[in-house]
Amino acid sequence: MTGSRRALGLMLIICVGGAATACGATARTPTALSHPTRHHHHARASRAATTPSPSVASTPTPSSTPSTPPSISVSTSTSRSVPVQTPSAPPAPVITQEPPVGGVTNPNQVEATVNRVNLEGTVRVDGSPDRLYLLNVTLRNPTPAMILFALNDILVGPGSSNPQTSRNDYVLTGVTATNSLFPYPIVPTHAEAVVVRVPSNRAVTGNLTVEVPVAPSYSVWIAGDSAPVATFSA
């Protein structure tokens, strides 16, 4: 019995010791996980410290400097009407009986009338003087198709010669959103894209300006025509 008690006591001592060891491990476990947020915060700080800052892309230097637009100054005078003459036999478009493919025809199919011309003043472009005229024009479409009439389809130049270019609507003295012949606002540097639609058997009327060199008289042409549609005196 004594030996049995000793054996039982030894087993109790071993059991208690093992239990104490297990309890100690259990007590330390919450301590190791007691600051999960703090541990995560340190991890973010560590990544922030080691992440390289993004490089800033440098702006490329343009290979060439864009051309400087011409300086324009306007010296206005009292607007006055100038005489306008219409040729006795203005250019007559050849009218087709059927609309072309797409329903659009050439701008020289239009019947153009210059109703009046006003001298608005003097324009200096890079120091060179030009006269500024305000024209009121009617475009009539006698064809069965639509006419898309661009700003560079009307040409004004000195004398009776056919001009190759025309400075239309660069200075909008007398041209407003309500009386403009062409859609407003106007971008004269892209004149081929400034287009007024003239429907079949309809007419549109409006104003445009033109800058021309000083001369005794001028003529108004429609691109593609063989003769001017009007002439006017200075």
C-alpha positions in Angstrom: 0.0 0.0 0.0 2.8 2.3 0.8 4.4 1.7 -2.5 1.1 2.3 -4.2 0.6 5.6 -2.4 4.1 6.7 -3.4 3.4 5.8 -7.0 0.0 7.6 -6.9 1.7 10.7 -5.4 4.4 10.7 -8.0 1.8 10.5 -10.7 -0.1 13.5 -9.2 3.1 15.5 -9.0 3.8 14.8 -12.7 0.2 15.6 -13.6 0.2 18.9 -11.7 3.5 19.9 -13.2 2.3 19.2 -16.7 -0.9 21.1 -16.0 1.0 24.1 -14.7 3.1 24.1 -17.9 0.0 23.9 -20.0 -1.7 26.7 -18.1 1.4 28.9 -18.4 1.4 28.5 -22.2 -2.3 29.3 -22.3 -1.8 32.5 -20.2 1.0 33.7 -22.5 -0.9 33.2 -25.7 -3.2 36.3 -25.5 -0.1 38.4 -24.6 1.4 37.5 -27.9 -1.7 38.6 -29.9 -2.8 41.5 -27.6 -1.9 44.3 -30.2 -2.8 43.0 -33.7 -3.7 46.5 -34.8 -0.3 47.9 -33.6 1.5 45.1 -35.4 -0.4 45.9 -38.6 0.4 49.6 -38.2 4.1 48.9 -38.0 3.8 46.8 -41.2 2.1 49.7 -43.1 4.8 52.1 -41.8 7.5 49.7 -42.9 6.0 49.4 -46.5 5.6 53.2 -46.7 9.2 53.7 -45.7 10.5 51.3 -48.3 8.2 52.2 -51.2 10.0 54.4 -53.7 8.3 57.7 -54.5 6.9 57.9 -58.0 9.1 59.7 -60.5 7.7 62.9 -62.1 7.7 62.8 -65.9 9.3 65.8 -67.4 7.4 67.8 -70.0 8.9 67.3 -73.4 10.2 70.5 -75.0 8.5 71.2 -78.3 10.8 70.7 -81.3 9.7 73.9 -82.9 8.0 77.1 -81.7 4.5 77.7 -83.3 4.3 80.6 -85.6 3.1 83.8 -84.1 -0.4 84.9 -85.4 -0.4 88.2 -87.2 -1.1 91.3 -85.1 -4.3 92.9 -86.2 -5.5 96.4 -85.4 -8.7 98.0 -86.6 -9.2 101.7 -87.3 -12.9 102.1 -87.7 -14.6 104.9 -89.5 -18.3 105.7 -89.9 -19.7 102.8 -91.8 -20.7 103.9 -95.3 -22.3 102.1 -98.2 -20.4 101.8 -101.5 -21.8 101.2 -104.9 -22.4 97.6 -106.0 -22.8 96.4 -109.6 -24.1 93.1 -110.7 -23.0 91.8 -114.1 -25.7 91.9 -116.8 -25.0 88.2 -117.4 -23.9 86.6 -114.0 -22.5 83.1 -114.1 -25.4 80.6 -114.5 -25.0 77.2 -112.9 -25.7 74.1 -115.0 -28.7 72.6 -113.1 -29.0 68.8 -113.1 -32.5 67.2 -113.0 -31.6 64.6 -110.4 -29.7 65.0 -107.1 -26.2 63.6 -107.3 -25.1 60.6 -105.2 -25.3 61.7 -101.5 -27.7 64.5 -102.3 -24.9 67.2 -102.2 -23.8 69.4 -105.1 -20.9 71.8 -105.7 -20.9 75.3 -104.2 -20.6 76.9 -107.7 -24.2 75.7 -108.3 -25.4 78.4 -106.0 -26.9 81.7 -107.3 -25.2 84.4 -105.3 -26.3 88.0 -105.0 -24.4 90.8 -103.2 -27.1 93.0 -101.8 -25.0 95.7 -100.3 -21.4 96.5 -99.3 -20.2 98.8 -96.5 -16.8 100.2 -95.9 -16.1 99.6 -92.2 -12.5 101.0 -91.8 -8.9 100.1 -92.1 -7.3 96.9 -90.8 -3.5 96.7 -90.3 -2.1 93.2 -90.5 1.5 93.2 -89.3 1.6 96.9 -90.1 0.3 96.6 -93.7 -3.0 98.4 -94.3 -6.1 96.7 -95.7 -9.6 97.9 -96.2 -12.4 96.2 -94.2 -15.7 95.7 -96.0 -18.9 94.3 -94.8 -20.9 92.4 -97.4 -24.5 91.3 -97.2 -25.0 88.3 -99.5 -27.8 86.0 -100.5 -27.1 82.4 -101.6 -29.9 80.7 -103.4 -29.9 77.0 -104.3 -31.9 76.3 -107.5 -30.7 72.6 -107.6 -32.5 69.5 -106.3 -29.6 68.8 -104.0 -28.1 70.3 -100.8 -25.3 72.9 -101.3 -22.6 73.0 -98.6 -21.1 76.4 -99.0 -17.8 77.0 -97.2 -16.3 80.3 -96.0 -13.5 80.0 -98.6 -16.0 79.5 -101.4 -16.5 83.2 -101.7 -13.6 85.2 -102.9 -13.1 89.0 -102.9 -10.1 90.7 -104.5 -8.9 93.9 -106.2 -9.9 94.7 -109.8 -11.6 92.1 -111.9 -9.1 89.3 -111.7 -10.1 86.1 -110.0 -8.4 86.0 -106.5 -7.0 82.8 -105.2 -7.5 83.5 -101.5 -9.7 85.9 -99.5 -9.4 87.0 -95.8 -13.0 86.4 -94.9 -14.5 87.0 -91.4 -11.1 87.6 -89.7 -12.5 90.8 -88.2 -16.2 90.5 -87.4 -17.2 94.2 -87.4 -20.9 94.2 -88.3 -21.2 90.4 -88.0 -23.2 89.0 -85.1 -24.6 85.6 -84.2 -28.0 86.6 -85.6 -26.9 88.1 -88.9 -23.9 86.1 -89.9 -24.0 84.3 -93.2 -21.9 81.5 -91.7 -22.4 79.5 -88.5 -21.2 81.5 -85.5 -18.7 81.6 -83.8 -16.4 81.5 -86.9 -12.9 80.0 -87.1 -11.5 81.8 -90.2 -8.2 79.9 -90.1 -10.2 76.7 -91.0 -12.4 78.3 -93.6 -13.0 75.1 -95.4 -14.7 73.7 -92.3 -17.0 76.8 -91.8 -20.0 75.7 -93.8 -23.5 77.1 -94.4 -26.1 74.6 -95.6 -28.3 75.9 -98.4 -31.2 73.5 -98.9 -32.7 72.7 -102.3 -34.9 75.6 -103.7 -34.1 77.7 -100.6 -32.0 80.8 -100.0 -30.0 82.1 -97.0 -28.9 85.7 -96.4 -26.3 87.1 -94.1 -23.2 89.2 -93.5 -19.5 88.5 -93.8 -16.5 90.7 -93.8 -13.5 90.7 -96.0 -10.0 92.4 -95.7 -8.6 93.5 -99.1 -5.6 95.6 -100.2 -6.3 99.2 -101.1 -7.6 99.5 -104.6 -10.1 101.5 -106.7 -12.5 98.6 -107.2 -13.1 95.0 -106.2 -14.9 91.9 -107.5 -16.7 89.1 -105.8 -16.3 85.6 -107.0 -17.7 82.2 -106.2 -15.0 79.5 -106.2 -15.2 77.5 -109.5 -17.0 80.3 -111.4 -15.7 81.8 -114.6 -16.8 85.3 -113.9 -17.5 87.5 -110.9 -21.0 87.7 -109.4 -20.6 91.4 -108.4 -18.1 94.3 -108.4 -18.0 97.3 -106.1 -16.1 100.6 -105.9 -13.8 101.7 -103.1 
